[in-house]
Amino acid sequence: MKPIRIALTKGRLEKSTVELFEKLGYNCDEIHNKGRRLILSVDGGQFEVVLAKAADVITYVEHGVCDLGVVGKDTILENGTSFYELLDLGFGKCKFALACKKGYDFYHGYGAKTIATKYPKVTRNFFEGKNMDVRVIKIEGSVELAPLVGLADGIVDIVETGSTLKANDLEVIEYVTDISARLIANTASLKLRKYEIEELVRKMEAEVK
Amino acid sequence: MKKNLKITPEGTKDYLFKECTAVDYVCKKIQNVFDNHQFHRVITPALEYYDLFSTDSSGISPESMFKTTDNNGRLIAVRPDSTLPIARLVSTRMQNEVLPVRLYYNQAVYRNNPSLTGRSNEIMQMGIELIGSRGKRADLEVITTAIQSMQAVSDDFRIEVGHSMLFNTLLDSLDADEEIKEHIRIYIENKNYSALNDILDKLNPSDTVTAIRTVPSLFGGEEVFERAEKIINNKKALDAIEYLKSLYKDLSTLDLGDKIIIDLGLVQHNDYYSGIVFTGYVLGYGDAILSGGRYDKIFDEFNCSIGASGFAININHLAEQARYYSKSNIPEVLVFAKNDCDIMKAIKYTSKLVEQGTKAQFSDLSDESEAREFAEKLGIKKFEIIGD
């Protein structure tokens, strides 16, 4: 039988997932000693772990080359289309927030506001929900810069501790939504390998609850 | 030079040799199943008026259609689906036919998918439409035809069966506004439990809320019915479950074990399903390759109230899998005419060989050494010369 292949978001989510696996008694030595390899076997080949960038985790799962994936809700909201979201893993917690320069009255006036963000889809949905017409500009790097140099009135970004905002004299106006790591599954895999996947999900659920 | 001279548009591709053989192979296998159930082929135009696909119940988003205009400026869509054209055809040109009619199609549909996702914008589809009948007999025959089609082309597949009324009645009885209901529909379809729970937490607790919370996890074998009956007390929803239960019992006589799955959370994009819904998966492909169900409602749009059910199978991926075991298309014999006066003789001889069952090909190269080299390069084992 082919091992179940799981795509992990590289970095922090990968670390927390490996911790979770080890708590469940799965041997993750190969992930700890991965070197430059990208496909790693867990617990003597019961699972196979693939390490990828967040948005790519979704791509691999959607196309069915990976059966499961661990990815942040932020990435799901921005890139997600068709897959099953099975479990809130409870780690990788943070928030999407709308922020602007301290003291700036964001909702004042009738002029359309400009928002800089790495997450244009999340931003558009948020303001559509408020019936507000905004101009969205996509920024790849530090979004906090945009309101400071006058490119945008505000930003929509991930806020964890708020220290970057504070250091740049920005403040949160409103939280958009909570974020945490999620376990996602390919639609076909869930049907074709139901029992194996359900067993793993049950174990993980019992551990994170 | 023109910029796009040498590429095909994104989401499309050329099919060559073995790829085509594989497509033919898959189509033939499925066509056999359709023929055995006495379905008859129809061909509809690739271009249709946009209005046909923009009805409330079509379930096809305007963004996903390729559009153009006719010479009066009327909006035309490149067929994104074959069921609606067939509904149009039946309700107009076939209105005096004896019902039910059994139709099948084998034609591509076109969807304008977001770019860089690797999805095909041109999807070869085969499907059936059983029009003019309702009820269990029709449902069982359509599902069985779907199962047999899957069996004909794949060893490892799953068909999941659900009922659109189950979820629709639960949602109707829910005390919430339409927008929230639409969100719930999307979350259930994507099995997005966490977002579903978030939205349900905000509503007043009730039996319906609990039922909606649980329905998405209700898929599997027979045990699903028992679990469902415990949490659902809506009469109409229970009727749907009862109906599925009897279908499942009948289908289990096919001895397919867990290849048939009950999925009470199965909700399709298309609003038009009004009874059973089903989806098919094969090992090695990450998306459904077959989908269908009962869609009596679509005929309401044509002022013609008749029952209809059917399904469509996507051929592209099945053909990709079939490529590895489809037969070689290299000829066994190359026939060469020595002189120009032997050409007709050689062509006739080639035809004779083919009639006798040998894969023979006439060589249209006029130089013998060139022809021999061609045969060698292609791997044609036998070289025959006609003439002295």
Interface residues (C-beta under 8 A of the other chain):
Chain A: T59 V61 E62 H63 G64 V65 K73 G80 S82 F83 Y84 E85 L86 L87 D88 R182 A185 N186 T187 A188 S189 L190 K191 L192 K194
Chain B: T117 G118 D156 R158 E160 N190 K191 N192 Y193 S194 A195 F219 G220 I261 D263 Y281 V282 L283 G284 Y285 G286 D287 A288
